[in-house]
């Protein structure tokens, strides 16, 4: 690090700390990251309050955050939380960092929830399964933003389940409509739900073992949540093949995938006789989401 960390015995204002922190950090977003760090440590949200002096214990924490970020740890893990749609999620190295592409995935799922409630003349809740839930970003967002929906969140990772449960605790009354269980894909779901899920949604691992990733991703985020196997499509194929018996008669499977996998996965879905197979785009206009209705 080119600059010394802050001395805890020297009085300093948050405004001064904001500037100096921005100088210590690297990258195009250094100033913005510095602002987020200052807000996290100080609890201040308005620049007018930056004239206040930091306490020694706050300086100690800020120094630790700077050290971690300069060492290459993703900002989201450094802060310990990240915004995802309407949620302020707790995140750490046990789960993937929530990304904008997955926010779009949730948006498409919410459209389907709305459409199904319009089509169904029923008072029962829609049943949604979020498989490989990680932090719970997908399932918890759906239950927060959609009315009369029950969500099952599953993950094979004990650490991910702990994170998801921590995020569930902050959801309030809507959290009563969420079940979280540990296990591999469908094994974590109760057998009595076979044939009853209106939506099965997942952002599964879809990166091939040989594919190179940015160091900030490969060195920090859980590989088991990123890499699917030699081809990168192993988990996508598994979900396509095994979701059929769990879906309701008009149930839909919604999957996030890599754009280069889109055509192959559409072909696979059609080979399995899924109906109304379609692709949806991410913010950059790339084919990122597969939606398919259960075969007859």
N, C-alpha and C positions, 0 to 999 in steps of 0.2 A: 504494500500500500504506500503510495507516494506521500500521503499526509498523515500526521499523527492523529490518533484518536483523541477524543475530547477528554480533557482533564476534569475530574469530578470535583476538584477543589476550587476551580475558577468559575466565578459567576458568568453566565452566558445566557442570552435570550434565545427564544425559539426561532426568531427571525434570523439570527446569526447562525444557528444550528442548521436551519433550512439551507442556507447558502453553502455552508461548508460541507454539509452532507452531499449536496449535489455535486460538489467538486470531487469528492472521494469516490463516488459511484461511477461506473462505466456504462457506455451505451447511449443510444439516442434518447432514451427515456429517463435519463439520470435525474433530471429536475423533478419530473412527475413522481418517480420512485421515492425521491427524497421527501417530497410532500406527504406521500402515503405513510412513510416511516415516521415522520414527525407527528402526523395525526394519530397514528397507532400508539405511540409512546406518550404523547402529551394529552391526548383526548380532546385537543382543540380542533375546531372545524373552520374558524374564521381567522383570516390573516390579521385582523385588528387585535387579536389576543396574543399574537406572536411576540409582543413586547415583554411578555412575562418571562421570568427566568426559570430555567429548568432546575429541577432538584437533582442532587447527586445520584439518587437511585434511578431516576429517569435517564440520566446521562449514561449510567452503567448499562442499562438496557439498550439504549440507542447504539452504544458502541458495539454491543453484541450483535445487533441486527446488521450493522454495517459490515462487521467482520464476516458474517455468514453470506451476505450478498456479494461482497467482493471475492469470496472464495468460490463463487459460481452457483450457490444454491438459489433455486428459483424464488423470485420475490414472493410468490403466493405462499410458499412454505415458510419463508422468513417471517411474513406477517402472521401466518397461522390461520388465515381466513381469505376468502375471495367471494366476490359478488357473482351470483349466477341467477339471471332473471330477477325474481323478487326476493331471492334468498341471500343471506349473508352466511356462507358456509364455512365451517371449520374444515381445514385441509392440512394434511401433513404428508410425509413421504410414504405413508401406507396406501395412499390413493392417488389416482391421476388428478392433475389440475383441471378443473372444469374449463371448457373452451367454448368459444362462440358457435362453432359448428354444432355442438351438442345442444346449445340453446335453441338453435333452429330445429333440431330433432324434436325437442320438447314442443316447440310451436306447432309442428306438423301433427304430433300426437294429440294436442289440445284441439286442433281442428277436427280430427277424427272423433274425439270424445263428443264434441258439440254436434257433429253430424249424426252420431249414433243415438244420442239422446233425443234428437228430433225425429229419428226414424222409429225408435222403440216406444211403444205405448206401455211403458212399464214404470213402476215405482222403485224397482230394485236398483241398487247402484251398479255402475259399470265396474267390471273387474279388470284390473290392469296389473301385469307382472313386469317389473323392472329387473331384468336378469343381468348379473354382474354389476351391481348397483354402485360399487365404489363408495364415494362420499354420500350417495343418496340424491345427488343433484337432479336426476331425471324424475324418479318416482316422487320425491318430496315436492318438486315443482308442480307436477301434475296434480297431486292431491291438494296443493295450496290454491291452484288457479282454476281447477274444475270442480263443479258442484256434483254431489252425489256420485263420487268415485271412491272405490276401495282399491288400495295398492298393496301389492306384495313385493318387497325388495329382497333380493337374494345376492349373495356373493360367497365365493369359496374361501376368501381371505378373512381370517379372524380379525386382523387389523382393520380391514375395510369395514367389516360389520361394526366394529367399535366406533369408527368415525361416523358411519351412517346413523348409529343410535344416538351419538352425541348431537348430530344435526337434527334428528327427529325430536329430541328433547326441547329444542328451541322453536318448534313448529306451532305450538299452542293446540287449540281444539282440533284443528285439522289432523293433527298427528294421531288422533284416535282411530282414523280410518286407514292406518298404515300398519302392516306386519313386516317385520324384518327377521330373516332367518339365514343361517349359514349353510352352505352346501354348494355342490357343483351344478350349476345351471338348474335344470328342472328337478333335480333330486331334492332341492331345498323347498319345493312347493308341496303343499298337502295333497294327497292323492284324490281327496274329494273334490278338488278343483279341476280335475281332468275334464276337458270339454267345456269349461265355463269362463275362460278368459276372453273378454271382448277385445283386449289389446295386449299383445306381448311386445315389449320394447327393449332394445338393448343397444349399448355402445360397446361391442365386444372388442377384444384384441383383434386387430386386422393388419398388423405389420409383419412382414416376413422376417425370419431370423437373420437373413443376410443384409437386410435393408439398413442403410446408415441413417442415424438420427443425430440431431444437434446434441452436443455434449450436455447441455443443460437439461435435455430430456433423458438421454441414455444413462447419465451418471446419477440421476436423482429420482426419476419417476419409476414406479415398480414395473420391471420388465414383464412380469406375468400379466399385467393389465394392458400391455402394449403389443407384445409379440404372440402370434397365434401358432407359428410353426414354420416349416420351410417355405410354404406357399403364401402364407398370410391370410388365406381364406378358410383355414380349417374350422375355426369357430363359427364363421358365417354359415358354412355348409352344415355344421352340426345343428345350429339353431333353425335353419330352414327345414331340415329333415325331421327334427324332433319336436317342433312347435305344433305340428298339425293336430296331434291328439289332444293338446291342451287348449286349443282355440275353440271358442263357441262357433256355432254354425256360420255366423257372419263375422267371426273374429278376424282381426288383422295383425300381421306381424310387421313391426317397424324396426329397421336396422340402420345404424350408421355404418358407413363403409368408406373405403378410399375410392376416389373417382376412377382410378384405373381398374378397379374391380367391378365397376357397376354393370357393364355388359355381361360379364361372366355370371354374376349373381342373378341378373334378370333371367338369363337362360336357364340357370339351375332352378329358379322358382317356377318357371313355366314347365320345365321337365317334371316337376313335382305336382303339376296341375293347380298351382296357386292361381287365383283369379285376380283380375284387375291389377296386375303387376305394374307398378309405376316407379319412376325415379323423381326425387325432388332435389333442389339445388341448395347449396350453402350461400353465404353472403358474397362469395367470389364468383358465383355462377357455375360452380362445379357440381357434378352429380355426386351427392353425398348421402342421400337417404333412400332406402328401398322400402316401399310399402306394398304389401301383398295380402289379399284376402284368402281365407282358408279354402282349400279345394272342396268341391261338392262331394 
